[in-house]
Amino acid sequence: MAERSDPVQPADGAARAQARRLLADARFGALAFTDPDTGTPGISRIAVGLDAAGGPVTLISSLSGHHAALTQSPAAALMVGEPGPKGDPLSHPRLMIRVLAQFVDRAGADHAAIRECWLATHPKARLYVDFGDFGFVRLMPQAVFLNGGFGRALRLEPKDLEPVRDGGFPGRQPSS
């Protein structure tokens, strides 16, 4: 029997742009992690944003289960991209990023900049962003997979998610 070729293709310029757009437009996503109590997978819907350098971040409470999980095991996976109003949900683009969670020190030099970026796209978070149990977590990309729609599976590198120098992330709009 002939060896089957890998259906996952390397990224091209269109895939990189689509991946950056999916990440830039995301206001929430699904975060997969390892449950520290059972060692089994867990998943949580989280708010998603970008820091000033264009890297994914989230704001989570230390009271949440995924906070405890990321504290014990920072390896996780983030999925963004939502199905449109019509058609098969599996035919719509989505982006999966294997990440390492890096907690941001509230007293650190970059906290204020991350907070400013977050509030620009998540203005309702102003109500709780400064609560003592909330903190930012950088989601440092380690590996990237784009399902760009039916028949488009592409492998990307973490650097492929970095903003382009001449315009950043297309379509980025503040949420209300």
C-alpha positions in Angstrom: 0.0 0.0 0.0 1.3 3.4 -0.9 2.3 5.8 1.9 -0.4 8.4 2.5 0.8 12.0 2.1 0.3 14.5 4.9 -2.9 16.5 4.2 -1.6 19.3 6.4 0.2 21.9 4.3 2.9 24.4 5.3 1.6 28.0 5.6 1.5 30.4 2.8 0.9 34.2 2.9 -2.9 33.8 2.7 -2.9 31.3 5.6 -0.7 33.6 7.7 -3.0 36.6 7.1 -6.1 34.5 7.9 -4.6 33.2 11.1 -3.6 36.7 12.2 -7.1 38.0 11.4 -8.8 35.1 13.3 -6.6 35.9 16.4 -7.1 39.6 16.1 -10.9 39.4 15.8 -11.2 36.9 18.7 -12.8 38.2 21.9 -13.2 34.8 23.4 -11.9 31.3 22.8 -11.7 27.8 24.2 -8.7 27.0 26.5 -7.8 23.4 27.0 -5.6 22.5 30.0 -4.8 19.6 32.3 -6.9 19.5 35.4 -4.5 19.5 38.4 -6.8 17.3 40.6 -7.4 14.5 38.1 -4.6 14.8 35.5 -7.3 14.7 32.8 -8.2 17.3 30.1 -10.3 20.3 31.0 -11.6 23.1 28.9 -12.9 26.6 29.6 -14.3 29.5 27.6 -12.0 32.5 28.2 -11.8 36.1 27.1 -9.0 36.7 24.6 -7.1 39.8 23.6 -3.7 40.9 22.3 -0.9 42.7 24.0 0.9 45.6 22.5 3.2 43.2 20.6 0.3 41.3 19.1 0.6 38.2 21.3 -2.5 36.6 22.8 -3.4 37.3 26.4 -6.3 36.5 28.7 -7.6 38.0 31.9 -8.6 35.3 34.5 -9.5 35.1 38.1 -7.4 33.2 40.6 -10.6 31.6 41.8 -11.1 29.8 38.4 -10.3 26.2 37.9 -8.2 27.0 34.8 -6.0 29.4 36.9 -5.1 26.6 39.2 -4.5 24.3 36.2 -2.2 26.8 34.4 -0.3 27.5 37.6 0.6 23.8 38.0 1.0 23.0 34.3 1.4 26.0 31.9 1.0 23.9 28.8 -2.4 24.5 27.2 -4.1 25.0 23.9 -6.3 27.9 22.7 -8.9 27.6 19.9 -10.4 30.7 18.3 -12.8 31.1 15.4 -16.5 30.9 15.4 -18.9 29.3 12.9 -20.9 31.7 10.8 -24.7 32.0 10.8 -25.1 29.5 7.9 -23.5 26.3 6.7 -21.8 23.4 8.3 -20.0 24.7 11.5 -17.0 22.5 10.6 -16.5 24.4 7.3 -15.7 27.7 9.0 -12.1 28.7 9.8 -10.6 28.1 13.2 -7.1 28.5 14.7 -5.6 26.2 17.3 -2.5 27.3 19.2 -0.5 25.3 21.6 0.6 27.7 24.2 2.6 28.1 27.4 0.8 30.3 30.0 2.9 33.0 31.5 1.4 34.9 34.4 1.9 38.7 34.2 3.2 40.3 37.4 0.8 43.1 38.4 3.9 45.1 39.5 5.8 44.4 36.3 6.7 47.0 33.7 4.4 45.6 31.0 1.2 45.2 33.1 -0.1 48.7 32.4 0.4 48.4 28.7 -1.4 45.0 28.6 -4.2 46.5 30.7 -4.6 49.4 28.3 -4.7 47.1 25.3 -7.2 44.9 27.0 -9.6 47.7 27.9 -9.4 49.1 24.4 -11.1 45.9 23.1 -12.9 44.7 26.3 -14.3 48.0 27.8 -16.8 46.2 30.0 -13.8 44.6 31.9 -13.2 48.0 33.4 -15.7 46.9 36.1 -13.4 44.1 37.4 -9.9 44.3 35.7 -8.4 45.8 38.9 -10.0 43.3 41.3 -7.3 41.6 43.3 -8.1 38.1 42.1 -7.9 39.0 38.4 -4.6 38.9 36.5 -3.3 38.8 32.9 -1.8 35.7 31.4 0.2 35.7 28.3 -0.5 32.7 26.0 2.9 32.1 24.4 2.5 30.3 21.1 4.5 27.1 20.7 2.8 25.5 17.7 0.0 26.7 15.4 -2.6 24.8 13.3 -5.1 26.6 11.0 -8.1 24.9 9.7 -8.9 27.5 7.0 -12.2 26.0 6.0 -13.1 22.8 4.1 -10.0 21.1 2.7 -7.5 23.8 4.1 -5.4 22.4 6.9 -2.1 24.3 7.4 0.7 24.2 9.9 2.1 27.6 10.9 5.0 28.7 13.1 4.5 30.9 16.1 6.2 33.8 14.3 3.5 33.6 11.6 1.1 35.1 14.1 3.2 38.2 14.7 1.7 41.4 13.3 3.0 42.6 9.9 5.1 45.7 10.3 3.0 47.8 7.9 -0.5 47.5 9.4 -0.7 45.0 12.2 -4.0 43.1 12.4 -6.6 43.9 9.8 -10.2 44.3 11.0 -9.4 44.9 14.7 -12.3 46.7 16.2 -13.1 47.4 19.9 -16.0 45.4 21.3 -18.8 47.0 23.3 
